[in-house]
Structures are given as structure tokens and as C-alpha cells.
Amino acid sequence: MSTPTPTTASADEALQEQSAPACVMSFNASDPSGAGGLAGDVSTIAAMGAHALPVVTGIVMRDTAEVFDHHALDPEVVVEQARSVLEDVTIAAWKVGFLGSAEAVGAVAEILSDYPDVPLVAYMPNLSWIEEDAQQAYLDAFRELVLPQTEVLVGSHQTLTDFLLPDWDSERPASPRELAVAAAEHGTRFVLVTSVVLPSTKKGNDQFLDNVLASPQGAITGEKFERFEAAFVGAGDTLAAALAALLASGAELHAAVGEALTFLDQALDAGFRPGMGNVVPDRFFWALPPGEEGEDGEAAEESPAEEPPKGPRHVH
């Protein structure tokens, strides 16, 4: 076997350097159901063509229907995981999910502050299952330490209202712009608000839920999702991870949000129910074998038993 010349070796190295996908570091809890958490982040980021660097922040005890408990990792363990990789790999975006504890929020925020030019997509899940004092401490820490570094805060309309405007008492729901104003007071540039209930009209808007990217100046872009009858789990992590992967790959925010919402919509359309609980997004819907489609590219007719279960696309 001949030994490659230095020129050939350099060319090979350059090719490998050029073909490496963008890297996204995700801080999230392990979800054994595979619906969300790190499992959801890794599969979504891979589906979007980027490379995931998963940092475990804790373990959530759950199935596809509900959360039973969680165990946060020692913040030092979280930091050591991240620092070990960051010394070796150049990252292009962050995705922050559930960090497990207020102490871990502080530890992760310190890491984020060392890379101020890397865009951060932060997802705020519904944490009503956490004991009240621990939940309040977590939200306070997140508000103070993570929001100032966040490019886009993602969450459902109800969750973000409870988080950003806890004293909201108007009969009128807070608008995405009002949520963006509240987030901006803590340093966040944009909010991506999902599951916004549209006012009923003769045109049938009550059949849809809106998803809106907003800044303090107003709504920027968005997409309506059709309302169905059952619920999904892991959709919020999917949307946030997809957006982080697109930003890491160099997409402009406006285009990235549109593409991430389209990806989520298709993943929910192809969703499946692996257990007795909620429906899980299929992040690899695009990888279905050709036999699953008709000759004209349209989905082949399926019997009712074979159709993926539908549900309201509440991103939670």
C-alpha cells in the first residue's frame, strides 16, 4: 500500500473539514419515551442535517402520557460534559431544553456566556408537574440567567404567558407581541409562540391554531396548524431543535422559522402512537420507503387502522 503524499493528505483533510455538518449542542433531560428530551433533540437535529452534541441535564421519569418524576444531575457533571466537548468541537448553535434544577440553570448559563456569538434557542416546556417551590426557583433562575442570552424563546402560548406574564388577568389573551415585549425586558430578542388560539369567525378560524414569531415591534412570521382531536408529546422540543439546527447551518431567522414550522407540521402529520399515551412526531417522515407513496407522489390510500393517529397540534 502506498503512503499518501502530504498534498493528498492535506486535500483529504480539507474535504473532511468542508463536509462536516454544523454542530448543535443541546442541554436537555433524558426522556425514556423517546418523545422529547435529548432523544427528540438528537433525532430532530440529525433529520435537519446537523450534528447533535447532547448534554444530559437529568432524567425524566415518564411515558408517552405523563411525567411521574425527575432526577436532576449534579451541575458539575453537566458542566464537565459540555466543557469536554467544547474544548474539541466548534459549535454553531445552542438548544436549551429542561435543565433539571435552578442550580443547573446557573451552571449552563455560565457556559453560554463564554460563547456570546453562538445563537441560542431556548425552549420552555410546561413544568406544572414539578413541586411549586422548585418550579418557581427554576423559572426565576431561567428568567434571570438564560433569557438575557437567548435569541429565540420557544413555547406554547399558555406556558409563555404563565412564565413571562404571571400576573396577566385580562380576559383577552396576551398577544405574541406582548409576550415578546415581556421577554425583551429580560434580554430575549424574539419569541416563537405556538398553539395561539385564534378568535372564532364565520371563516372557521377556530379550526386552527397559530404559531407566531414575534419581536417587541410585532408579529414577524408564522404558520397556522389545523386543530385535531388528540394530543402530541415532544412537539415543542422538535420545533426548537429544528430551529437551532437551521440557524447553525446559516439560515436567516425568518426563513429558519418558516422551515422549522413546516418540518414540525409534517412530522406531526406522520406522527405515531408507540404506546397507550400521546402521539409522537415522526422526525424522519421524509425517509419513508417509496412504497408508502402513490405513483404520483401522493400518499397511498390506507385503511383507517393504518392511518397515523391525529390530534390537536398543541406544541408542549
N, C-alpha and C positions, 0 to 999 in steps of 0.2 A: 504494500500500500504506500503510495506516495504521500509525502508530507505537504500540506497546503503551503503555498508561498505566503509571505507576510501580506502581500497585496490581496490575495484571495481571502485570507483570514479576516482582514480589515473589511473587505466588502461584505462578507458573511455577517460580521458583527453589525455593520451599518444596516443591512437588510433586516436583521432581527430587531434592531432599535426602532426602525421605521414601522415595522408591522406590529409592534406591541400595542395592545389596546389601552385606552385610558383607564386609570385605576381609581376606584372609588372606595374610600374607607367608610365602613358602616359600623356605627356603635348601636347595638341593639341587643335585646334579650333573646335567648334561645327559646323557640316555640316548638314543642314536640309534635304539634299537629301539622306543622309544615304550612299552615295557612298564612302566617305573618312572621314577625320577628326576623331573625337572621336568615332563616330558611327562605322566607319570602324575598328578602333583600338580595340574597345571592342569586336566586333564580331569575329575578327581575333584571338585575344588573347584567347578568350573562345574556339574557334574552335581548337586551338593548345593545349588545356588542362591546360592553366594557368589562373590566376585571374587578371583581369584588375582593376587598380586604376586610373580612368580618372580624369584629372585635366583640367578644361576648361580655355583656354587662350584667347578666343574671340569667336565671332560669324561671320561666313562667310555667306553672302547672296548669294546663288547660287541655280541653278537647276542642272540637270544632263548634261547640255550642256555648261554652262559658269558661271563665277563668276561675280556678279554685284557690290558687295561692301563688306566691313567687318568692324566690330567694335571690337577693342581690349579691353580687360578688364584691369582695374587698376592693375598694377603689384602687389600691396599689396594684392589684392583679390586672385590673382594667388598663391602667396606665402602662404597665410593663408590656402587655400585649401590643398596644399601639406603638409605643416607642421602639420596640424591637423591629417592627415592620417599617416604621417611618425613617429609621436610620439606613434602610436598604432600598426602599421603593419610593419613587416620586408619585405623589397623588395629584389628581386633577379636580376632585370634589369630595365633600363630606356628605354623609347622610346620617342624621341622628334620629334614633327612634326612642324606645323606652330605655332609660339609663339605670333603672333599678332603685336608686336612692338619691337623696339630696346630696350626700357626700360624693357619690359618683358623678353627679352633675357638675360639682365643683372641680373634680379631677379632670373630667373630659373638657370642660370649658378652658382649663389651663392649657391643655394640649392644643385646642383650636386656636387659642390666642397666639400661638407661635407661628401660625400659618395664615395671616390675615388676608392674603390674596387668593386663597382657595375658597371657592363658593360653597356655602353651607346650606343644605336643605334640611330643615328640622321638621319632624312630624310629631304632632301632639295627639296621642290616642286618648280615648275615653278611659279615665283612670278611676271610675266610680267604684271599682271593686277593691281599691286599696283603703286601708283604715284611714279615717279622716285626718288625724294629726300628721301621719306620714305623707298623705297625699298633699296636704297644704304645704308642708316643708319642701316637698319635691317641686311643686308648682312655683313656689316663691323663689327657689334656687334657679329653676329654669328661666323664669321671668328675668331675674337679675343678671344671670351669668351667660346664658346661651342666646337669648333673644338679641342682645347687642351685637352678636357676631353672625346673625342669621340673614341670609339673602332672601330666602323664601320660607315662610312658615306655612305648613300644610295641616289641615284638619277639617273635620266636619263643622258645619255652621253652628250646631248646638255646642259642640266641645269648645270651639274657639270663642264663642260668646261667653260661656262659663269661665273660661280661662282669662280672657282679655278684658271682659266687661262684667265682672261678677255681680255688680250692683245694678245691672240693667233691669229696669222694672216697667218699661214701656210695653203696651200691648202690641206695638209694632215691632217685628223682629229687627235686630240690628242689621244694617246693610253691610256688604263686603267692604265698602269704603270706610264705614265707621270702625269695623274691625281692623282695617289697615291703619287707620289713624291711631287706634289704641296700641297696635303693635309697634308703630313707628315711635311712639313715646318711649319705648324700650330699646330702640335702635334697629328694629327689623325693617327691611326695605319693602318687602311685598308679602302679601298673604294669598294663599291659594285655598279658597273656601269651597268645600264640597257639600253636597246634599242641601243646597239652598232651596227651600220650598217656595215655589212661585205662587203668586196670588191667583186664585181661581178666576177664569174669564170664560166668555162664551166660546173662545177658541180652544178651550181644553188644556190650558197651561197646567192644570192640576194633575195632568198625567205625566209631568216631567219634573225632574229635579235639576237645578242649575249648579254649575261648577264655575267659579269666577276667580280669575287672578286680578287682584286689586292693589293699588297703592293709595296713599293718603289723598291723592288727587282724584281717584275714582276707579271704576272698573276698567280693565285693560283688554282682557280677552276671556274666553270661556267656552263651555260646551254644555248643552243640555243632555241629560241621560233620561231615557224613558223609565217610568216607575213600574216595577213589577211587584209580585206578591210576597216573596220570601227574602231573606237577608243574606248578605255576603259577609265573610270574615277575611281580613287580610288585605282589603282593597286599599286602605289608606297607606299602608306600608308599600304596596305595589306602586301607587301613584308617586309617592315621594322618592322611592328608589329609582323609578324610571326617569323622573325629572333630574335627579342628581347625575345619573349616567349620561343623559343628553347634554347637560351643562359641562360635564367632564370632557365630552367629545367635541366641545367647542360650539355647540348650538347657541344661538341667541335666545334670551329668556322667552320672548313672545312665541317663537317657533317651538321651543322646547316644551312649553306648557301645552300647546296645541297637540304636539305629537305624543306627549305623555298621557294626556286625556284620551286620545284616540286609542293608544295602546291599552289603557285600562278598560275602555269600553269594549274592545274586542276580547280582552282577557275575561271580562265578566260575561260576555255573550257565550263564551266557550266554557264557562265555569262548570265545575263538577262537585258532587257531594260525596266525599270519601267515607263519611261516617253517617251518624244519625243527626248531626247538627246542621250548621250553616253551609253555604256553598263557598268553595274556594276558587279564586281566579286561576284560570289556566294561562300561565305566562308564556307557554310555548304553543299557543293556538296556531301560530304560523308554521309550525313544524309537523302538522297533521299529514299523514301519508296521502298521496294523490287519490287513493280510493275513497277518501272521505268527501271528495268533491265531485260534482257532476262534470260532464264533458265541457260545458261552457264556463266552468269555474265557479258555478253556483253550488251551494251545499246540496248534497244528495238528499232526497226525501227520506225521512226516518220515521219509524213508528213512534207513537207517544212515549213508549217505555225507554226509547233510546235517546230522546231529546234531553239536552242538559237542563237541569232544573233552573227555572228563572226566579228572580227575586228582586225586590227594590234595591237599587244600587246605592245603598247607604254606605258611604266610604267610612269605615270605622275599624 
